[in-house]
């Protein structure tokens, strides 16, 4: 069952309250659906975590490259000033 608790027909909940075996089967189906959704959510969180790690790595590389460029520019400027 993929229906939310609010969407479950009242006749089913009435029958569940009278029939323990039906209640157990319905609960098993509900928990199975919940487990599937949790697995999907876990996969999405893992994918998001990987993307964040990749982004962090690319930002680190960009910062190192920028810092290297600034250092080279400063050294070039210093060399240019002293060679005049």
N, C-alpha and C positions, 0 to 999 in steps of 0.2 A: 504494500500500500504506500503510495507516495502522497497521500492526502495529509494535510495538517490535521491536528487534533480538532480544530474548529470545523473542519470540513467532513469529519466522519459522520455518517448518517446516525441519527439518534437511535434508529432501530438496531443498528449494529451494537452500539454501546449498551442498549437495553438487553440484547441477547447475551452480550459478554458478561454482564453482571449476573446472569442466570446460568451461564455455561462456562465452567472453569477451563475446559479443554479449548473452547473457542477463544477464550481470553488469552490463553497461552499461545495459541497459533497466531492470533492477531498481534500480540506483543512481539513475538518472534519476527514477524514480518516488519513491524515498525522498527525494531532494533536493527534488522538487516538493512533497511533503507537508511537508517541513521549511520550505520557503519560505512555504507557506500559513500554517503555524503562526507563523512569524516575523512575517508581515504582521499576523496577528491580535494578536499580542503587542504589536507596534508601535502598532497602533490603540488598544489598551487603555492603554498607557503615555501616549499623546497625550491620551486622554480624561481620565486621572487627572491629568495635568499641568494641563489646562484647569480641572478642578474645584478643584485646589489654588490656582490663580491666582484663581478666583472667590471661594474661601473667604478668601484673603488680602485681597482687595479689600473684602469685606464686614466682615472683622475691623477693617481700617483705618478704614472708615467708622464702625463702632461705637465705636472708640477716640476718634476725633475728636469724635463726638457726646457721648460721656461726658465728655471733657475740657472741651468747651464748656459742658456742664451744670454741671460743678464750678466753672468760672470764674464763670459767672452766679450760682451759689449763693453763692460767696465775696463777689462784688461786692455782691449783695443784702444779705448779712450785714453787710458793712462800712457800707453806706449806712444800714441799719437802726440800727446802733450810733451813727453820727454824727448821725442825725436825732432822737435822743431827747433 
